[in-house]
C-alpha cells in the first residue's frame, strides 16, 4: 500500500467511491486524478447552492459571485476601530484570516463593472458609512508584524494582531494569520522594497515579509505548523506570485528567486507525507492538490522526467486509495480539491 493509502484511510475524495465511476467517465479521461475530478465535480455541481449558503469565500473559488450576493454577504461585516487601526469582522468577532475582507472585496467586488481598486470606497451597511479600501489596507500594514522566538531571533510567518476595546475599557488583542493580506500586498504593491512602520515599530516591506515566508517554507517541515498557522497551506501560491512580481518589477536590491526551490521542497515534503488522519489531515491534503495546480501553472517552474513520474503516481494514488466516499467530505474541502484538480487538468501536458 502506498504512502498516501496508508495514512488516508479516512479521506473521502481519494476514495474509491461507494459507487464506481460510470463507464463514460472512465472512457473519457484516464489521466491520473481526472476520474476523481469528475466525481467531485458532480457532487459540487449538485450542491452548489448549499456551498453558497455555507460561505461565499469557498463558493467563490469555483463560481462567480453576483453583485447582489456580495452585497448580501457584506451586510454581515462590521468594522471596529478607525484611522490606522480598523478591524474587519462580524458580531462573532474579528475576521479569522487577517486581510480576508479586503481580499474578498478586491477579488469579487466590481464597482461600475470593473475590478475594485484600493481608492474605491465601499459602503458598509452595518455602519452606514463608506470606507476606502486603502484605509483598511493601511490598517493591515500597521497591524502585521514579524514574530520573534524565545531567543529574540526570527520566528514564524508574519501575523496580524488586532486590538479591540472592550465594554469595560480594556484592550483585548486577537492574533490571526496574515496570508490573505500578504496576497493583497503582492498584488497591489508596485515597489516591493517600499517600507512602512507597524504598531511594534518594526520597519517592514513586502519584500521583507515575503522573503521571510520563503525562508520559512524551505526550512519548516512539520505538519503541526500547518495547524498552528493556516497560512502554511497557502505558501506555495503566495511565494510563486511574489516571485512573478519580482520578475515583472526587477530591482538591484530585490532580485527574483528560484521557484524551482519551492517545487523541490513541495515534492520532498508534501508529496511524501503519509499521515492525513482526521479533519486536519484532509484539510492539508486538499490544499496540497491546490498547491500542485499552482506549481503546474507557473511558467518559471520546470519539471524533470522523474518529477513528472512522481506527480502522476501521487495523483493516481489519490484515485485508488481505499477512502471514504466523496459524499462524506465537507463541501468546502471539495471546493479546494476541485479547484486544484481543474488546474492539474489544464496543465496536464507538463506531466506527460
matplotlib code that plots the C-alpha trace (Angstrom):
import matplotlib.pyplot as plt

x = [0.0, 1.4, 2.3, -1.0, -3.1, -1.5, -2.3, -5.5, -8.0, -10.4, -10.1, -13.1, -12.1, -9.3, -11.6, -12.9, -16.4, -19.2, -20.4, -17.9, -17.4, -19.6, -18.3, -18.4, -16.2, -13.7, -13.6, -13.5, -10.3, -7.8, -5.2, -4.4, -6.7, -9.3, -11.9, -11.6, -12.1, -15.3, -16.8, -16.0, -17.4, -20.6, -21.2, -20.2, -22.5, -25.4, -24.8, -23.5, -26.3, -25.6, -21.9, -23.0, -25.1, -22.1, -20.0, -19.1, -15.4, -15.3, -18.1, -16.1, -13.2, -15.3, -18.2, -18.6, -20.2, -23.0, -23.3, -26.5, -24.8, -21.8, -23.9, -26.0, -22.8, -21.2, -24.2, -22.8, -19.4, -18.7, -15.7, -14.3, -11.8, -10.8, -7.8, -4.8, -6.4, -9.5, -10.6, -13.0, -15.2, -18.7, -20.9, -18.8, -15.5, -12.7, -12.1, -10.4, -7.8, -6.2, -7.0, -9.8, -12.5, -10.1, -9.0, -12.7, -13.6, -10.6, -11.3, -15.1, -16.4, -17.0, -17.8, -19.1, -18.4, -14.6, -12.3, -12.1, -9.1, -7.7, -9.1, -12.6, -15.0, -17.3, -20.4, -20.6, -24.3, -23.8, -22.1, -23.9, -20.7, -18.3, -14.7, -11.9, -10.3, -6.9, -7.8, -8.3, -5.1, -3.1, -4.5, -3.4, 0.1, 0.1, -1.2, 1.0, 4.2, 7.1, 7.1, 10.2, 11.0, 12.1, 15.7, 14.5, 15.6, 13.4, 10.2, 7.5, 5.3, 4.1, 1.0, -1.7, -2.6, -6.0, -6.6, -10.2, -11.7, -14.0, -17.0, -15.1, -12.5, -9.8, -8.0, -8.2, -5.8, -6.6, -3.8, -4.6, -2.7, -1.8, -1.8, -4.8, -3.1, 0.2, -1.5, -3.0, 0.4, 1.9, -0.9, -1.1, 2.4, 4.3, 7.5, 8.2, 11.0, 8.8, 8.9, 6.4, 6.4, 4.0, 2.5, 5.5, 7.8, 9.2, 10.3, 8.6, 8.3, 6.5, 10.0, 11.0, 7.7, 7.7, 11.3, 10.8, 7.9, 10.1, 12.8, 10.2, 8.7, 12.1, 13.0, 9.7, 8.7, 6.3, 2.6, 1.8, 3.0, 0.2, -2.3, -0.7, -0.9, -3.3, -1.1, 1.4, -1.1, -1.1, 2.6, 3.1, 0.6, 1.9, 5.5, 5.1, 3.0, 5.7, 8.4, 6.4, 6.2, 9.9, 10.4, 8.0, 9.5, 13.2, 15.4, 19.1, 18.1, 15.3, 16.3, 14.0, 14.2, 14.2, 10.7, 12.1, 13.2, 9.5, 8.7, 11.5, 10.5, 6.9, 7.8, 10.1, 7.7, 4.1, 4.1, 5.9, 3.7, 2.0, -0.3, -3.5, -5.7, -8.8, -10.2, -6.9, -5.2, -7.9, -7.7, -3.9, -4.4, -6.9, -4.7, -1.7, -3.7, -4.3, -0.6, 0.3, -2.0, -0.3, 3.1, 2.0, 0.5, 3.7, 5.7, 9.0, 8.7, 10.3, 9.7, 12.2, 11.1, 11.5, 9.4, 6.6, 6.6, 6.4, 3.4, 1.5, 2.0, 0.8, -2.3, -3.0, -2.8, -5.4, -7.9, -7.2, -6.7, -9.5, -11.0, -14.4, -16.9, -16.9, -20.4, -18.8, -16.4, -17.4, -18.2, -15.6, -12.9, -14.2, -14.1, -10.3, -9.9, -11.8, -10.1, -6.7, -7.7, -9.1, -5.7, -3.9, -6.2, -5.4, -1.7, -1.5, 0.7, 3.6, 3.3, 3.5]
y = [0.0, 3.4, 6.4, 8.1, 5.0, 4.1, 7.5, 8.5, 5.7, 8.4, 10.6, 10.5, 12.2, 9.9, 7.2, 4.5, 5.9, 3.7, 3.7, 3.1, 5.9, 5.4, 3.9, 7.2, 8.8, 6.0, 6.2, 9.9, 10.5, 8.1, 10.7, 10.3, 12.3, 13.1, 10.5, 11.8, 15.3, 14.2, 12.6, 15.7, 18.0, 16.0, 16.4, 20.1, 20.9, 19.1, 21.0, 24.3, 26.3, 24.6, 25.6, 29.2, 29.2, 27.9, 30.8, 32.9, 32.5, 28.9, 29.2, 31.9, 29.5, 27.9, 30.1, 33.8, 35.9, 38.1, 41.7, 41.0, 38.0, 40.1, 42.9, 40.5, 38.9, 42.2, 43.3, 40.9, 42.6, 45.2, 47.4, 48.3, 51.0, 53.8, 55.6, 53.3, 50.5, 49.3, 45.8, 44.0, 41.2, 40.4, 40.1, 37.0, 38.9, 39.8, 38.0, 34.7, 35.3, 38.7, 40.7, 38.3, 41.0, 43.3, 40.4, 39.4, 42.8, 43.2, 39.8, 39.9, 43.5, 45.2, 48.9, 50.2, 46.8, 46.9, 45.3, 47.1, 49.3, 50.5, 54.0, 52.8, 53.3, 50.5, 51.3, 49.1, 48.9, 47.8, 51.2, 53.2, 54.7, 54.4, 53.4, 53.5, 50.1, 51.9, 52.8, 49.1, 48.3, 50.8, 49.5, 46.0, 47.4, 48.8, 45.5, 43.0, 42.0, 39.6, 37.3, 36.8, 33.4, 32.9, 34.0, 37.2, 35.8, 35.3, 33.4, 32.0, 33.5, 37.1, 37.5, 40.2, 41.4, 43.1, 45.3, 45.8, 48.0, 46.0, 47.3, 47.7, 49.9, 47.2, 46.5, 42.9, 41.5, 38.9, 37.4, 35.8, 34.5, 37.0, 35.0, 36.9, 40.2, 39.0, 38.1, 41.6, 43.1, 41.1, 42.1, 45.7, 47.0, 48.4, 48.6, 45.6, 47.4, 50.3, 50.4, 51.3, 51.1, 48.9, 49.0, 47.2, 49.8, 47.2, 48.5, 46.3, 45.9, 43.4, 42.2, 41.6, 39.8, 37.5, 36.6, 35.7, 33.5, 32.0, 31.0, 29.6, 27.4, 26.0, 25.1, 24.2, 20.5, 19.9, 19.2, 20.6, 24.0, 23.9, 23.6, 26.5, 28.9, 28.2, 30.4, 27.5, 25.8, 28.8, 29.5, 27.9, 30.2, 33.2, 32.6, 31.9, 35.1, 37.0, 35.7, 36.6, 40.1, 40.2, 39.2, 41.8, 44.6, 43.8, 46.0, 45.7, 45.3, 42.8, 40.2, 37.3, 34.0, 30.4, 29.0, 25.5, 25.6, 25.8, 22.9, 20.7, 21.3, 20.5, 17.3, 16.3, 17.2, 17.5, 14.7, 12.4, 12.9, 9.8, 10.9, 12.6, 11.4, 13.3, 16.6, 18.5, 15.9, 16.2, 20.0, 19.7, 17.2, 19.2, 22.3, 20.2, 19.5, 23.2, 23.9, 21.3, 23.1, 26.4, 24.9, 23.5, 26.8, 28.8, 29.4, 29.6, 26.1, 23.3, 19.6, 16.7, 13.3, 11.9, 14.7, 14.2, 10.5, 11.2, 13.6, 11.3, 8.4, 10.6, 11.6, 8.0, 7.0, 9.7, 7.9, 4.4, 4.7, 3.0, 6.1, 7.3, 8.1, 11.6, 12.1, 12.2, 15.2, 18.7, 20.8, 23.5, 20.8, 19.6, 23.2, 23.3, 19.8, 20.5, 23.8, 22.1, 19.2, 21.6, 23.3, 20.0, 19.1, 22.4, 21.8, 18.0, 18.4, 19.4, 15.9, 13.9]
z = [0.0, -1.0, 1.2, 0.9, 1.1, 4.5, 6.0, 4.4, 5.2, 6.3, 3.2, 1.1, -2.0, -2.8, -2.2, -4.3, -4.0, -2.8, -6.3, -9.1, -11.7, -14.7, -17.9, -19.7, -17.1, -17.3, -21.1, -21.2, -19.3, -17.8, -16.9, -13.1, -11.0, -13.7, -12.7, -9.1, -10.5, -12.3, -9.2, -7.1, -9.8, -9.9, -6.2, -6.1, -9.0, -7.3, -4.1, -5.3, -3.6, -0.3, -0.8, -1.4, 1.8, 3.8, 2.7, -0.4, 0.3, -0.7, -3.2, -5.0, -5.5, -8.2, -9.2, -10.0, -7.2, -8.3, -7.1, -5.1, -3.4, -2.5, -1.1, 1.0, 2.4, 3.2, 5.3, 7.9, 8.0, 10.6, 11.1, 14.5, 15.3, 13.0, 11.5, 11.3, 13.3, 11.5, 12.4, 10.0, 11.4, 12.4, 15.5, 16.3, 16.4, 14.1, 10.8, 11.2, 8.5, 8.5, 5.4, 4.3, 4.0, 2.0, -0.3, -0.8, -2.0, -4.3, -5.8, -6.2, -6.0, -9.4, -8.9, -12.2, -13.7, -13.2, -10.7, -7.3, -6.6, -3.2, -3.8, -4.1, -1.2, -0.1, 1.8, 5.0, 5.6, 9.3, 10.0, 7.3, 6.1, 3.2, 3.8, 1.3, 0.8, 1.1, 4.7, 5.5, 3.6, 5.6, 8.8, 8.0, 7.3, 10.8, 12.3, 10.5, 12.3, 12.3, 15.4, 17.4, 19.0, 22.6, 21.8, 20.1, 16.8, 13.7, 14.4, 12.2, 9.5, 9.6, 11.7, 12.2, 15.7, 16.2, 19.3, 20.3, 23.0, 25.3, 27.1, 30.3, 28.7, 28.5, 25.2, 24.0, 21.4, 18.8, 16.7, 13.3, 10.3, 7.6, 4.3, 2.8, 3.4, 2.1, -1.1, -1.3, -0.8, -3.6, -5.9, -5.0, -4.3, -7.3, -5.3, -3.0, -1.3, -0.1, 3.7, 6.5, 10.3, 12.2, 15.7, 17.1, 15.4, 13.1, 9.7, 7.1, 3.4, 1.1, 0.1, 3.7, 4.7, 1.6, 1.8, 5.4, 4.3, 1.6, 4.1, 6.4, 3.7, 2.7, 6.3, 8.1, 7.6, 10.4, 9.7, 13.1, 11.8, 9.3, 12.1, 14.0, 11.1, 8.2, 6.0, 5.7, 3.4, 1.1, 0.9, -2.5, -4.3, -2.3, -3.0, -6.7, -7.1, -5.2, -7.5, -10.6, -9.2, -8.7, -12.3, -13.5, -11.4, -11.1, -8.9, -7.9, -4.2, -4.8, -7.4, -8.4, -6.6, -8.0, -7.9, -8.5, -4.9, -3.9, -6.3, -4.9, -1.3, -2.2, -3.8, -1.0, 1.9, 0.9, -1.7, 0.6, 3.7, 4.8, 7.7, 6.7, 9.6, 10.7, 9.5, 9.8, 7.6, 5.0, 5.0, 4.4, 1.6, -0.4, -0.1, -1.4, -4.5, -5.0, -4.5, -7.1, -9.5, -8.8, -9.4, -12.7, -13.7, -13.1, -16.3, -14.4, -12.8, -14.7, -14.4, -14.8, -16.1, -12.6, -11.1, -13.6, -12.8, -9.1, -9.5, -11.8, -9.3, -6.5, -8.4, -9.3, -5.7, -4.8, -7.0, -5.9, -2.1, -0.1, 1.5, 2.5, -0.3, -1.6, -0.2, 3.3, 2.7, 3.6, 0.6, 1.5, 1.3, -2.0, -3.3, -2.7, -4.1, -7.3, -8.0, -7.7, -9.9, -12.6, -12.6, -13.0, -15.9, -17.6, -17.2, -17.7, -20.7, -18.4, -16.8, -20.0]

ax = plt.figure().add_subplot(projection="3d")
ax.plot(x, y, z, "-o")
ax.set_aspect("equal")
plt.show()
